[in-house]
Amino acid sequence: MTADLALRGSTLRMPALGGTLLRCALYLGPLSAAVAAARPLGHAGWQAPTGTLVLGWGAAQSLAGLGALIARRSGPAAGVRLVGLGFAAAAVLWTAVALTGLTGPDTTAAVAIGLCGLLSLGTVTAALVSRTEATVVRWSLPCWLLAAVGIAGTVGDTYAQRVPVTLLLPFAIALAAARAFAPAFKAAPIGRLDARDLRLGGVRLLLGAAQATCVALLWRAGPPTATSPVVLPLLAAGPLLEALIGWHRRQVQAGLDAAESGREFRTHLSGVTVVTVAALLPPLAAGVALAVAAYRLPAGSSTAGVLVLAGGVLLSGVLGITLLLVVRGRTGVAALLAVAPPLAALATPVVPALPPNPLPTVVALLAAAHLAGLLIVARTTADSRRTS
């Protein structure tokens, strides 16, 4: 059995690594668009980017699962069409909310930010459903270029400052979206979604919205200059989480294919569980260590910045745990784990015993969620009945 598993792992390692890097490059599309739009995002206030992130990431999580399901049943074109219809509904909802003034005083800017953000996230989702990641990455290169020009203009390059980045960015986003959603115009009926499909899509929507709310909550709880410490751990964790989840899925499938008995499969699964939990443990240890170190800094030091960094590290681990639970079919548990920190953080103002500064509370909640998630992952991955 060991030789068979080793052989199967060796045949899958390089393609899986390439797929992981490709998906990470695909995620650079929305990120580069956000970098290129740094100036209008800064002037629009926090409501517009936060609302776009929560709505867009929630829709992406839900429609990615439903779109992949439809693609298996009726083909990629039908899956992409479902993604397009879903994000079109999200765009209508965002426009209606923005017109009420809830997303900030500048309604026009809020609508533009929301539509561009939703279109960018929809492009990634459509590419994942249709398995056209490499093609969409190439069509996203103009967004990368505009992000580079925007950064150059920020540091004082006079030539870059002359480029109308804000004006060109919507066209670059639309270019990539046109390629990603091209299969949606083929004649392919979507088919019916039963109650179980809709329930799964709703849970994934809740999961994505909760994940995005955690990011926004941590960002808002820290000082205005602490945005980078939130983002950097999440960016670094992206490729690692993709690699870990891909490895876990391949090892479970390899065990199913090669094991000659239930006992052999359980033994193999125990080893996979140990490695998976061990890989998710460093973010918890590093986050707790950073949080403790923040309170040991001398007075007047950047305690808040270190706490935000600790929260970002812990949040990266929580995201990895929830995504892994989704892969193993524990979507409801993953959503509950993701929803618990933001709900508890929003309820802390009514608890007099808690500190008035929300940042320490948010970091503590993320640490608790990470620890609970590790225990759930250990129990779930060791369960030989859950192989989805």
C-alpha positions as a printed Julia matrix, in Angstrom:
388×3 Matrix{Float64}:
   0.0    0.0     0.0
   2.78   2.46    0.87
   4.47   2.0    -2.48
   1.21   2.45   -4.34
   0.39   5.64   -2.43
   3.86   7.03   -2.97
   3.64   6.31   -6.67
   0.25   7.97   -6.99
   1.41  11.01   -4.99
   4.44  11.43   -7.26
   2.3   11.43  -10.38
   0.01  14.13   -8.99
   2.5   16.42   -7.26
   3.75  18.52  -10.18
   0.35  19.06  -11.9
  -1.16  19.95   -8.55
   1.6   22.47   -7.85
   1.03  24.03  -11.26
  -2.69  24.24  -10.64
  -2.12  25.86   -7.26
   0.15  28.52   -8.72
  -2.31  29.09  -11.55
  -5.19  29.71   -9.16
  -3.03  32.06   -7.12
  -2.24  33.99  -10.3
  -5.97  34.1   -11.05
  -6.65  35.68   -7.66
  -4.16  38.41   -8.52
  -6.74  39.84  -10.94
  -9.08  41.27   -8.26
  -6.1   42.15   -6.07
  -4.4   44.11   -8.84
  -7.68  45.88   -9.58
  -7.91  46.91   -5.92
  -4.3   48.16   -5.98
  -4.91  50.15   -9.16
  -8.05  51.68   -7.6
  -6.32  52.62   -4.35
  -6.95  56.35   -4.8
 -10.73  56.2    -5.47
 -11.09  53.55   -2.76
  -9.4   55.86   -0.27
 -11.75  58.73   -1.1
 -14.91  56.63   -1.01
 -14.78  55.74    2.69
 -14.88  52.29    4.2
 -18.51  51.36    3.48
 -18.14  50.8    -0.27
 -15.06  48.51   -0.29
 -16.25  46.64    2.8
 -19.72  46.04    1.39
 -18.29  44.98   -1.96
 -15.93  42.53   -0.27
 -18.65  40.93    1.86
 -21.22  40.68   -0.94
 -18.74  39.72   -3.66
 -16.84  37.1    -1.68
 -20.06  35.57   -0.4
 -21.46  35.38   -3.92
 -18.18  33.93   -5.21
 -18.18  31.15   -2.6
 -21.81  30.25   -3.25
 -21.75  30.46   -7.05
 -18.43  28.63   -7.33
 -19.98  25.61   -5.64
 -23.28  25.78   -7.52
 -21.56  26.56  -10.82
 -19.24  23.57  -10.49
 -22.25  21.4    -9.71
 -24.13  22.59  -12.8
 -20.97  22.26  -14.92
 -20.74  18.57  -14.01
 -24.4   18.03  -14.87
 -24.9   20.21  -17.95
 -21.45  21.35  -19.06
 -19.19  24.36  -18.36
 -21.31  26.78  -20.4
 -24.32  26.2   -18.15
 -22.17  26.62  -15.05
 -20.74  29.91  -16.28
 -24.22  31.14  -17.17
 -25.38  30.46  -13.61
 -22.39  32.4   -12.28
 -23.21  35.3   -14.6
 -26.85  35.4   -13.53
 -25.88  35.23   -9.88
 -23.42  38.1   -10.08
 -25.88  40.12  -12.16
 -28.4   39.76   -9.31
 -25.69  40.8    -6.84
 -24.93  43.88   -8.97
 -28.62  44.89   -9.01
 -28.79  44.43   -5.23
 -25.64  46.49   -4.7
 -26.9   49.32   -6.91
 -30.21  49.43   -5.06
 -28.46  49.56   -1.68
 -25.96  52.18   -2.86
 -28.74  54.46   -4.09
 -30.14  54.56   -0.57
 -26.9   56.12    0.71
 -25.97  53.24    3.01
 -22.63  52.72    1.24
 -21.35  56.25    1.73
 -22.17  59.8     0.74
 -20.78  59.52   -2.81
 -23.38  57.3    -4.47
 -21.76  57.33   -7.91
 -18.38  56.24   -6.57
 -19.99  53.53   -4.42
 -21.89  52.11   -7.4
 -18.76  52.15   -9.59
 -16.61  50.5    -6.89
 -19.21  47.84   -6.22
 -19.84  46.97   -9.87
 -16.13  46.79  -10.71
 -15.41  44.69   -7.63
 -18.28  42.3    -8.3
 -17.29  41.98  -11.96
 -13.71  41.19  -11.0
 -14.72  38.52   -8.46
 -17.26  37.14  -10.94
 -14.47  36.78  -13.5
 -12.46  34.61  -11.11
 -15.51  32.49  -10.27
 -16.41  31.95  -13.93
 -12.84  30.95  -14.74
 -12.82  28.38  -11.93
 -16.15  26.9   -13.03
 -15.18  26.65  -16.71
 -11.58  25.59  -15.91
 -10.18  28.4   -18.08
  -7.86  29.81  -15.42
  -4.8   30.1   -17.67
  -6.69  31.96  -20.39
  -8.35  34.39  -17.97
  -4.99  35.06  -16.28
  -3.6   36.18  -19.64
  -6.6   38.43  -20.24
  -6.13  39.89  -16.74
  -2.63  41.14  -17.52
  -3.9   44.7   -18.25
  -5.13  44.87  -14.63
  -1.69  43.81  -13.45
  -0.09  46.45  -15.64
  -2.38  49.2   -14.34
  -1.61  48.15  -10.76
   2.12  48.41  -11.47
   1.64  51.84  -13.08
  -0.42  52.97  -10.1
   2.27  51.89   -7.65
   4.94  53.64   -9.74
   2.87  56.82   -9.74
   2.47  56.64   -5.98
   6.23  56.52   -5.41
   6.77  59.58   -7.62
   7.29  58.38  -11.2
   6.22  61.34  -13.33
   5.49  59.25  -16.43
   3.29  56.86  -14.48
   1.39  59.77  -12.94
   0.27  60.84  -16.4
  -1.48  57.54  -17.09
  -5.25  57.72  -16.36
  -5.29  54.53  -14.31
  -8.72  55.12  -12.79
 -10.24  55.74  -16.22
  -8.65  52.68  -17.85
  -9.28  50.24  -15.0
 -12.99  49.51  -15.76
 -12.08  48.65  -19.35
  -9.32  46.28  -18.17
 -11.73  44.56  -15.76
 -14.38  44.29  -18.49
 -11.84  42.77  -20.89
 -11.02  39.91  -18.55
 -14.72  39.47  -17.69
 -15.67  39.24  -21.37
 -13.31  36.31  -21.85
 -14.34  34.57  -18.63
 -18.08  34.82  -19.35
 -17.84  34.02  -23.07
 -19.02  30.4   -22.57
 -22.24  31.71  -20.98
 -23.54  32.79  -24.39
 -23.53  29.25  -25.76
 -26.83  27.41  -25.94
 -26.72  25.38  -22.75
 -29.69  25.13  -20.35
 -28.8   25.47  -16.7
 -31.19  22.84  -15.47
 -33.02  22.71  -12.19
 -31.54  23.13   -8.74
 -33.2   21.05   -6.06
 -33.68  22.05   -2.44
 -30.43  20.37   -1.36
 -28.45  22.36   -3.97
 -30.02  25.63   -2.89
 -29.4   24.86    0.76
 -25.73  24.15    0.02
 -25.46  27.38   -1.97
 -27.01  29.34    0.88
 -24.62  27.88    3.44
 -21.63  28.66    1.2
 -22.96  32.2     0.77
 -23.08  32.58    4.54
 -19.59  31.11    4.82
 -18.1   33.52    2.29
 -19.83  36.54    3.8
 -18.6   35.58    7.27
 -15.03  35.14    6.03
 -15.09  38.57    4.39
 -16.66  40.11    7.49
 -13.76  38.78    9.58
 -11.31  40.55    7.25
 -13.29  43.78    7.36
 -13.77  43.6    11.11
 -10.07  43.14   11.75
  -9.25  45.98    9.36
 -11.73  48.35   10.99
 -10.67  47.4    14.52
  -7.06  48.39   13.88
  -5.58  51.84   13.3
  -5.91  53.42    9.82
  -2.25  52.73    9.04
  -2.5   49.03    9.87
  -4.04  47.81    6.62
  -0.85  46.09    5.41
  -0.42  43.89    8.52
  -3.92  42.54    7.86
  -3.4   41.83    4.18
   0.14  40.44    4.17
  -0.55  37.2     6.13
  -3.62  36.52    4.01
  -1.64  36.97    0.78
   1.14  34.72    2.02
  -1.34  32.09    3.2
  -3.17  31.87   -0.15
  -0.7   29.62   -2.01
   0.01  27.58    1.13
  -3.69  26.94    1.77
  -4.25  25.96   -1.86
  -1.34  23.53   -1.67
  -2.46  22.04    1.66
  -6.08  21.53    0.63
  -5.04  20.07   -2.73
  -2.6   17.7    -1.04
  -5.23  16.62    1.48
  -7.78  15.82   -1.22
  -5.26  13.87   -3.29
  -4.07  11.85   -0.3
  -7.61  10.9     0.71
  -8.4    9.85   -2.86
  -5.1    7.97   -3.13
  -5.94   6.09    0.04
  -9.35   5.13   -1.32
  -7.81   3.86   -4.56
  -4.87   1.97   -3.06
  -6.14   0.63    0.27
  -7.07  -3.04    0.19
  -9.06  -2.95    3.41
 -10.82  -0.51    5.67
  -8.08  -0.9     8.24
  -5.38   0.12    5.76
  -7.41   3.15    4.73
  -7.93   4.23    8.33
  -4.19   3.9     8.99
  -3.41   6.0     5.95
  -6.04   8.55    6.93
  -4.56   8.88   10.41
  -1.23   9.92    8.9
  -2.95  12.43    6.61
  -4.78  13.86    9.62
  -1.57  14.34   11.6
   0.13  16.18    8.73
  -2.96  18.34    8.04
  -3.38  19.42   11.65
   0.37  20.02   11.98
   0.27  22.29    8.92
  -2.59  24.33   10.42
  -0.95  24.65   13.83
   1.79  27.26   13.01
  -0.67  30.14   12.34
  -2.19  29.59   15.8
   1.22  29.48   17.49
   2.53  32.49   15.58
  -0.64  34.53   16.1
  -0.73  33.9    19.84
   3.0   34.65   20.13
   2.57  37.96   18.28
  -0.41  38.89   20.47
   1.58  38.21   23.64
   4.57  40.13   22.25
   2.34  43.12   21.49
   1.64  43.62   25.2
   5.33  43.34   26.06
   6.29  46.27   23.87
   7.31  49.48   25.64
   4.77  52.25   26.03
   4.22  54.29   22.89
   5.21  51.44   20.56
   3.07  50.15   17.72
   1.1   47.71   19.86
  -1.98  48.03   17.64
   0.02  47.23   14.5
   1.45  44.06   16.04
  -2.03  43.04   17.23
  -3.4   43.53   13.74
  -0.58  41.38   12.36
  -1.42  38.71   14.94
  -5.07  38.86   13.9
  -4.14  38.53   10.23
  -2.06  35.43   10.94
  -4.85  33.86   13.02
  -7.42  34.75   10.37
  -5.35  33.05    7.67
  -5.47  29.86    9.72
  -9.22  30.16   10.29
  -9.78  30.61    6.54
  -7.72  27.51    5.84
  -9.68  25.5     8.4
 -13.07  26.55    7.03
 -12.06  25.85    3.43
 -10.75  22.41    4.38
 -13.99  21.62    6.2
 -15.93  22.59    3.06
 -13.8   20.18    1.04
 -14.63  17.4     3.5
 -18.35  18.09    3.22
 -18.72  19.88    6.59
 -20.02  23.1     5.03
 -22.46  23.88    7.84
 -19.8   23.47   10.52
 -17.41  25.64    8.48
 -20.03  28.37    8.17
 -20.76  28.25   11.9
 -17.06  28.5    12.69
 -16.65  31.47   10.35
 -19.77  33.26   11.62
 -18.95  32.92   15.33
 -16.07  35.49   15.55
 -17.84  38.41   13.79
 -21.11  37.79   15.64
 -19.33  37.65   18.99
 -17.27  40.75   18.16
 -20.4   42.71   17.23
 -21.98  41.68   20.52
 -19.02  42.75   22.69
 -20.12  46.41   23.11
 -23.05  45.25   25.25
 -20.73  43.3    27.61
 -19.32  45.74   30.19
 -16.53  43.38   31.28
 -14.84  43.47   27.88
 -12.32  46.19   26.96
 -13.68  49.18   25.01
 -11.01  48.72   22.33
 -12.41  46.02   19.99
  -9.03  44.95   18.55
  -7.9   42.71   21.47
 -11.35  41.13   21.57
 -11.27  40.37   17.84
  -7.81  38.8    18.11
  -8.89  36.68   21.1
 -12.0   35.5    19.24
  -9.95  34.52   16.2
  -7.56  32.56   18.42
 -10.5   30.72   20.02
 -12.04  29.99   16.61
  -8.7   28.71   15.34
  -8.28  26.36   18.3
 -11.83  25.05   18.01
 -11.35  24.64   14.27
  -8.22  22.56   14.75
 -10.13  20.15   17.0
 -12.96  19.89   14.48
 -10.54  19.33   11.59
  -8.76  16.59   13.52
 -12.04  14.83   14.19
 -13.37  15.33   10.66
 -10.28  14.3     8.7
  -9.84  11.21   10.85
 -13.41  10.09   10.07
 -13.14   7.52    7.28
 -16.83   7.96    6.46
 -16.24  11.54    5.26
 -14.35  11.36    2.02
 -16.13  14.03   -0.07
